[in-house]
Amino acid sequence: MSLAAPVQDPDAPRFRVRPPAHWINDPNGPFRWRGRYHLFYQHNPDAPVHTNIHWGHVSSPDLVHWEHHPIALTPTPGGPDEAGCWSGCVVDDGGVPTAVYTGVDRHHTGLGSICLARATDPDLIGWQPLPTPVVPGPPAGEDVTMFRDPFVFRHVGRRWALVGAGHANGTPSVLLYDCRDLADWRFAGVLVDGDDPVAAEAFGDKAVGWECPQLSVTPGGEWMLVVSLWDGDPCSTGYLTGRLLSVDDGLAFEARVGGRLDHGRDFYAPALLQEADRTLMWGWSWEARDPRPAGWAGVLTAPRVVDVRPDGALRVVPAPELELLRGPEPFVTAPGRTPLPQAYDLLVTAARGLTTVRVSGERLTIGLDPDGRAVTVRYEDSAPVVVPLQDSEEPTVRVLVDGSLYEVFVGDRATVTQRVYRRSGDAPELVVTGAGAVVTGWELVPPTRG
């Protein structure tokens, strides 16, 4: 079933990944297999609430044409995942796609176990869980009070895994495991924790756990570590870039630069897919309202390409495949006042003077200031996000909107993900002021196969 099927709710995204109804949270296990992208996600198939977690499943040949599949992972009565199949990844284990995920048993201890399930067919429709966890709980002697979200990767010819953790003294960390044999894991120490000076400066000391650790390496050899900051509830997301070092019989992460991964209010738990020449990222955008009356909750963001700049800062842009969703002709090509469609792709550049972009009335305002060398994004009365620019850089923003999901890209330097819901009497329109502005906007339309 196409994700672009007509919907009656104007706040419901039509082009981004979400289930036909009910609950979605973290993206899980983005995986390229036999020419298709497979993407899994945390899913409650029975209600728009965060419980009864299964793994939903979609796939695509091109990041644009998405197809729903049957639920991939279901909690096993009496099994280690009886209380939920929570976040994890998918890896190729000797030619067998294998889900590596967090299981929670009926005792609800708050500490997950690491479970495996293997695909039983080439289309990844059927999955067979292993009856016992490969890691039943956190390592002894580390005072771990949070333990979840395995991520498996390869380095120096070996397979390793990360697990998100928090410790009794309030320090968040990423734990490291050697898992050359995917069914036999060995604890290899702490990869990096909140006492790291780069992490402490970038993230502060609010988080007591780091969830959903994800690691990728650029073609130039720079490593990027993505974590979700948990302070008892989801807080924000951050990144560290630097080097991955071999230390004794383990690894250590030497951070060079750190920062906010997304500056918006409604972005969490991103997942990475490393390809030969790029790394893709999806995040979860939760609802900023009670989802129960609508009957659905959550959506995954558009796929983003992430890379590392020479100065160590992260570079983030929309995946180029998203341009396939643009209508054949722009609906706006100049500053002024223009009615807005429900879903669109907007590009604005300010060559001189202050340019102001307003969408949804006065609720979301973007200021592009070439003279002040900054772009400012403000949502209602919240604190503005100010992104400084380099001296030679023209202020440019790209805004991807799909229903209530707004994704603002400030050049390739910063992203702001925000949920903006229609109010009674709203007449959505775009207002762009600024003599030096260059504006182009395309309505998003259901993709056609070439």
matplotlib code that plots the C-alpha trace (Angstrom):
import matplotlib.pyplot as plt

x = [0.0, 1.4, 2.2, 0.7, -2.8, -5.4, -6.2, -8.9, -6.8, -4.9, -2.3, -1.5, 1.7, 1.2, 4.7, 6.8, 7.0, 4.2, 1.8, -1.7, -3.0, -2.0, 1.5, 5.0, 8.2, 11.9, 13.1, 14.9, 17.2, 17.5, 18.9, 19.8, 19.0, 18.8, 18.2, 15.6, 15.7, 14.1, 13.0, 11.5, 10.0, 8.6, 4.8, 1.7, -0.8, -3.7, -3.8, -2.0, -0.2, 3.4, 3.0, 2.6, 5.6, 6.1, 8.4, 6.5, 8.1, 8.2, 10.5, 11.4, 13.5, 14.4, 13.5, 10.3, 8.0, 7.4, 5.4, 3.9, 4.6, 3.2, 4.5, 8.1, 8.6, 5.8, 6.3, 6.5, 4.3, 6.5, 9.6, 12.4, 10.5, 7.0, 6.7, 7.9, 10.3, 12.1, 14.8, 17.7, 19.2, 19.4, 22.6, 23.7, 25.0, 26.6, 23.9, 21.0, 19.4, 19.2, 17.4, 19.3, 16.9, 16.0, 13.7, 11.8, 10.4, 7.2, 9.0, 9.5, 12.8, 13.6, 16.7, 16.4, 18.1, 19.7, 17.7, 18.0, 15.5, 16.4, 14.7, 13.1, 12.5, 14.4, 11.8, 12.3, 8.6, 8.9, 11.1, 12.1, 13.2, 15.8, 14.3, 16.9, 18.8, 22.4, 23.0, 20.5, 21.3, 23.9, 27.5, 28.3, 30.3, 29.2, 26.2, 24.0, 20.5, 19.5, 20.5, 19.0, 19.2, 21.9, 23.7, 26.1, 28.9, 32.3, 35.7, 39.2, 37.8, 35.7, 32.1, 31.3, 28.1, 27.1, 24.4, 22.9, 23.3, 23.0, 24.7, 23.6, 25.7, 23.8, 26.5, 25.3, 27.4, 27.8, 28.8, 30.9, 30.7, 32.8, 30.3, 32.4, 30.0, 26.6, 25.3, 28.3, 28.9, 31.8, 31.6, 34.6, 34.2, 32.8, 33.3, 32.6, 30.5, 29.2, 32.5, 34.2, 35.0, 33.7, 30.5, 30.0, 30.4, 28.1, 25.3, 25.6, 24.8, 21.0, 20.9, 21.3, 21.3, 22.2, 19.7, 19.9, 23.7, 24.5, 28.0, 29.1, 32.3, 32.7, 34.6, 37.3, 37.7, 36.0, 33.6, 30.3, 28.5, 24.8, 23.0, 19.6, 19.7, 17.4, 16.8, 14.0, 12.1, 13.3, 15.2, 17.1, 19.7, 23.4, 26.4, 30.1, 32.7, 36.2, 38.4, 37.7, 40.8, 41.9, 42.8, 44.1, 41.4, 38.7, 37.9, 37.7, 36.1, 38.2, 35.7, 36.8, 33.5, 30.0, 26.7, 22.9, 21.8, 18.5, 17.4, 13.7, 11.2, 9.9, 12.9, 14.3, 15.9, 17.5, 18.8, 21.7, 22.3, 25.8, 26.2, 29.4, 29.4, 27.0, 25.2, 21.4, 19.5, 15.8, 14.4, 11.2, 8.9, 6.4, 3.2, 3.1, -0.6, -2.8, -2.9, -5.8, -8.6, -6.9, -6.2, -2.6, 0.6, 4.1, 5.9, 9.5, 11.3, 12.4, 15.7, 18.7, 22.3, 24.8, 28.5, 31.3, 32.8, 36.6, 36.1, 34.4, 30.9, 28.1, 26.7, 23.0, 20.9, 17.8, 18.3, 18.4, 15.8, 13.2, 13.2, 11.2, 8.2, 8.2, 5.3, 6.2, 5.9, 6.6, 3.6, 5.6, 8.6, 8.9, 8.4, 4.9, 1.8, 0.8, -1.7, 0.0, -0.7, -0.8, 2.7, 5.5, 9.2, 10.3, 13.7, 14.6, 17.9, 18.6, 21.2, 20.9, 18.9, 16.7, 14.3, 11.5, 9.6, 6.3, 4.3, 1.1, 0.4, 2.8, 3.5, 6.7, 9.0, 12.4, 14.7, 17.6, 20.1, 23.1, 24.4, 24.1, 25.5, 22.7, 19.5, 16.9, 14.1, 11.3, 8.2, 5.5, 6.8, 9.6, 13.3, 14.6, 17.2, 20.0, 22.4, 25.6, 26.9, 30.4, 31.4, 31.1, 27.9, 24.5, 21.6, 19.6, 16.8, 14.9, 11.6, 10.0, 6.4, 4.1, 0.9, 1.9, 5.6, 7.9, 11.6, 13.7, 17.2, 19.5, 21.8, 23.6, 24.5, 21.5, 18.0, 14.9, 12.1, 8.7, 5.1, 2.7, -1.0, -3.8, -6.2, -9.8, -10.2, -6.6, -6.0, -2.4, -0.3, 3.3, 4.5, 8.0, 9.3, 12.6, 13.8, 16.8, 15.0, 14.9, 12.0, 11.0, 8.4, 7.0, 3.9, 4.6, 2.7, 2.4, 5.5, 5.2, 7.4, 9.8]
y = [0.0, 3.4, 5.8, 8.6, 7.2, 10.0, 11.0, 13.1, 14.5, 17.5, 17.1, 13.5, 13.2, 11.4, 10.9, 10.1, 6.6, 5.8, 2.9, 3.0, 3.7, 3.8, 4.2, 4.6, 5.6, 4.9, 3.9, 0.6, -1.4, 0.5, -2.1, -2.5, -5.9, -7.2, -3.7, -2.5, -0.3, -2.0, 0.2, -1.1, 0.9, 0.7, 0.1, -0.5, -2.0, -1.7, 1.9, 5.3, 4.8, 3.9, 0.3, -3.2, -2.6, -4.6, -4.0, -2.5, -2.8, -0.9, -1.2, 0.9, 0.6, 4.4, 6.0, 7.5, 4.5, 2.9, -0.3, -1.6, -5.2, -7.4, -6.8, -8.2, -8.8, -9.6, -10.1, -13.8, -14.9, -16.2, -15.1, -12.6, -10.0, -10.6, -7.0, -5.6, -5.9, -2.6, -0.8, -2.3, -2.9, -5.3, -6.9, -9.4, -12.4, -14.7, -14.0, -14.2, -10.8, -10.7, -8.4, -7.5, -5.8, -5.0, -7.5, -6.7, -9.6, -9.7, -8.6, -5.1, -4.6, -1.6, -3.4, -5.0, -8.0, -8.4, -10.7, -12.0, -12.9, -14.2, -13.6, -16.7, -15.5, -13.3, -10.5, -10.2, -10.8, -13.7, -13.6, -16.3, -15.1, -17.1, -18.5, -17.0, -13.7, -13.5, -10.9, -11.4, -8.1, -5.5, -6.4, -6.9, -4.3, -1.3, -0.2, 0.0, 1.2, 1.6, -0.9, -1.0, -0.3, -2.5, -1.3, -3.6, -2.4, -3.6, -2.2, -3.5, -6.7, -7.5, -7.1, -5.0, -3.7, -0.6, -0.6, 2.6, 2.8, 4.9, 4.3, 4.6, 7.7, 9.5, 9.2, 8.2, 6.0, 3.8, 0.3, -1.8, -5.5, -7.8, -9.9, -11.6, -14.5, -12.8, -15.5, -15.0, -11.5, -10.3, -7.1, -4.9, -1.9, 1.7, 3.2, 6.8, 8.4, 11.7, 12.5, 13.0, 16.7, 17.2, 15.3, 17.3, 20.6, 19.6, 17.9, 19.3, 17.1, 16.8, 13.3, 10.3, 7.8, 7.7, 5.8, 4.5, 4.9, 4.8, 4.9, 5.6, 6.4, 8.9, 8.1, 10.3, 8.2, 10.5, 8.7, 10.1, 8.9, 9.8, 9.4, 10.3, 12.0, 10.6, 12.3, 10.1, 11.0, 11.7, 15.0, 15.8, 14.3, 14.9, 13.9, 13.5, 13.3, 12.1, 9.0, 5.3, 4.0, 0.4, 0.1, -3.3, -5.7, -3.1, 0.3, 3.9, 6.9, 10.1, 12.9, 16.1, 18.0, 17.6, 19.3, 19.2, 16.8, 18.6, 21.9, 21.2, 20.2, 17.1, 14.9, 11.8, 8.4, 8.7, 5.6, 5.5, 3.4, 3.4, 3.0, 2.9, 6.6, 8.1, 7.7, 8.0, 9.0, 8.8, 10.2, 9.9, 12.9, 12.5, 14.3, 17.6, 17.0, 14.2, 11.7, 9.6, 11.6, 11.4, 7.6, 7.9, 9.0, 9.7, 9.7, 9.2, 12.1, 12.4, 10.5, 12.8, 12.5, 13.1, 13.8, 15.5, 18.8, 19.5, 21.3, 18.3, 19.7, 17.6, 18.3, 17.3, 17.6, 16.0, 12.9, 13.9, 11.2, 13.4, 15.7, 12.9, 14.0, 17.5, 18.4, 19.2, 23.0, 25.2, 26.6, 29.7, 31.4, 34.8, 36.6, 37.6, 35.9, 32.4, 29.8, 26.6, 23.0, 20.3, 19.0, 20.9, 21.4, 25.1, 26.6, 30.3, 32.1, 35.7, 37.4, 40.9, 42.5, 40.7, 38.1, 36.8, 33.6, 33.0, 29.8, 28.9, 32.6, 34.0, 30.6, 29.6, 32.4, 32.2, 35.2, 35.1, 37.9, 38.2, 41.2, 39.7, 36.4, 34.3, 32.4, 32.5, 30.0, 30.8, 28.7, 30.8, 32.0, 29.5, 30.5, 31.1, 28.9, 31.0, 29.5, 31.5, 31.5, 31.7, 35.0, 33.7, 31.7, 32.9, 32.3, 29.4, 27.4, 24.4, 23.6, 20.2, 20.1, 17.0, 17.6, 18.6, 17.6, 20.6, 20.0, 23.1, 22.7, 25.8, 25.3, 22.1, 23.4, 22.8, 21.2, 22.1, 19.5, 20.9, 19.7, 22.4, 21.6, 23.4, 25.5, 26.2, 28.9, 28.5, 29.5, 28.2, 30.6, 31.4, 35.0, 35.9, 39.5, 40.7, 42.3, 40.0, 36.8, 33.9, 31.6, 28.3, 25.9, 22.6, 20.8, 17.2, 14.7, 10.9, 9.6, 7.9, 5.0, 5.7]
z = [0.0, -0.9, 1.9, -0.2, 0.0, 0.5, 4.1, 5.5, 8.4, 7.1, 9.9, 8.9, 6.8, 3.5, 2.1, 5.2, 6.8, 9.3, 9.8, 8.4, 12.0, 15.6, 17.1, 15.7, 17.5, 16.9, 13.4, 13.6, 11.4, 8.2, 5.9, 2.2, 0.9, -2.7, -4.2, -1.7, 1.4, 4.4, 7.3, 10.5, 13.4, 16.9, 16.5, 18.6, 16.1, 18.5, 19.8, 19.4, 22.7, 23.6, 24.7, 23.2, 21.0, 17.8, 14.8, 11.8, 8.4, 5.1, 2.1, -1.0, -4.1, -4.0, -0.7, -2.3, -3.2, 0.2, 0.6, 3.8, 4.9, 7.7, 11.2, 11.4, 15.2, 17.7, 21.5, 22.4, 25.3, 28.0, 26.1, 26.7, 24.7, 26.2, 27.2, 23.9, 21.0, 21.5, 19.5, 17.7, 14.2, 11.3, 10.1, 7.5, 9.4, 6.9, 4.3, 6.8, 7.6, 11.4, 13.8, 16.9, 19.3, 22.9, 24.6, 27.8, 29.8, 31.8, 35.0, 33.6, 35.4, 33.2, 32.0, 28.6, 27.1, 23.7, 21.5, 17.9, 15.2, 11.8, 8.5, 7.0, 3.4, 0.9, 1.1, 4.9, 5.6, 8.0, 11.1, 13.6, 17.1, 19.0, 22.3, 24.6, 24.6, 23.5, 26.3, 29.3, 30.9, 31.6, 32.5, 36.2, 38.1, 36.0, 38.1, 35.0, 35.5, 31.9, 29.2, 25.7, 21.9, 20.4, 17.3, 15.4, 13.2, 11.7, 12.3, 11.6, 10.3, 13.3, 14.4, 17.4, 19.1, 21.0, 23.7, 25.2, 29.0, 32.1, 35.5, 39.1, 39.6, 36.8, 34.1, 30.6, 28.5, 25.4, 26.2, 23.8, 23.0, 20.8, 18.8, 16.1, 16.6, 16.7, 19.1, 21.5, 22.9, 25.1, 27.1, 26.0, 28.2, 27.9, 24.5, 25.7, 28.5, 29.8, 31.5, 28.2, 28.0, 24.4, 25.3, 28.5, 26.8, 23.9, 25.9, 29.4, 32.4, 32.1, 30.6, 32.8, 29.9, 26.2, 24.1, 20.5, 19.9, 16.2, 14.6, 11.1, 9.2, 6.4, 3.2, 4.6, 7.7, 10.2, 12.7, 13.9, 16.9, 17.4, 20.7, 22.1, 25.5, 28.1, 31.4, 32.6, 29.4, 25.9, 26.0, 22.8, 20.4, 20.0, 18.0, 18.5, 15.7, 16.0, 15.8, 16.7, 18.3, 19.0, 22.6, 24.0, 23.0, 22.6, 21.1, 22.4, 20.8, 20.8, 20.3, 18.5, 18.1, 19.5, 19.1, 18.8, 16.1, 15.6, 17.2, 17.0, 19.7, 18.0, 16.9, 18.7, 18.3, 14.9, 13.1, 10.6, 7.5, 6.2, 2.4, 0.4, -0.4, 2.2, 5.5, 5.6, 8.8, 9.8, 13.1, 15.0, 15.2, 18.0, 18.5, 20.3, 21.1, 22.5, 19.7, 20.8, 19.2, 15.8, 16.1, 15.0, 16.6, 15.2, 11.9, 10.7, 9.2, 5.6, 5.0, 5.5, 4.4, 7.2, 6.7, 8.6, 7.7, 7.8, 11.1, 12.6, 12.6, 11.2, 7.7, 7.2, 4.0, 2.6, 0.6, -3.1, -3.9, -2.2, -5.3, -7.1, -5.0, -6.4, -8.7, -12.3, -11.9, -8.8, -7.1, -6.0, -7.7, -6.1, -2.8, -1.8, -0.4, -1.7, -0.5, 0.7, -0.2, 2.5, 1.5, -0.1, -0.6, -0.3, -1.1, -0.1, -0.5, 0.6, -1.5, 0.2, 2.9, 5.5, 4.2, 6.4, 5.7, 7.5, 7.3, 9.2, 9.9, 12.5, 14.1, 12.3, 11.2, 9.5, 9.2, 6.7, 7.4, 5.0, 6.8, 10.3, 9.0, 10.6, 10.0, 12.8, 13.2, 15.7, 16.5, 18.3, 21.6, 22.0, 22.1, 18.6, 17.0, 15.7, 13.2, 12.4, 8.9, 7.3, 5.7, 2.2, 2.7, 1.4, 3.8, 2.4, 4.0, 2.7, 4.3, 3.9, 5.0, 5.1, 7.0, 10.5, 10.1, 9.4, 8.7, 8.3, 6.9, 7.3, 4.5, 5.5, 9.0, 11.1, 11.2, 13.1, 13.3, 14.5, 14.6, 13.5, 13.6, 11.9, 14.0, 13.3, 10.7, 9.5, 5.9, 5.4, 3.3, 2.7, 3.2, 2.0, 2.3, 1.1, -2.1, -2.4, -1.9, -4.4, -3.7, -5.3, -3.9, -5.2, -4.1, -3.1, -5.3, -5.3, -7.1, -10.4, -11.4, -14.2]

ax = plt.figure().add_subplot(projection="3d")
ax.plot(x, y, z, "-o")
ax.set_aspect("equal")
plt.show()
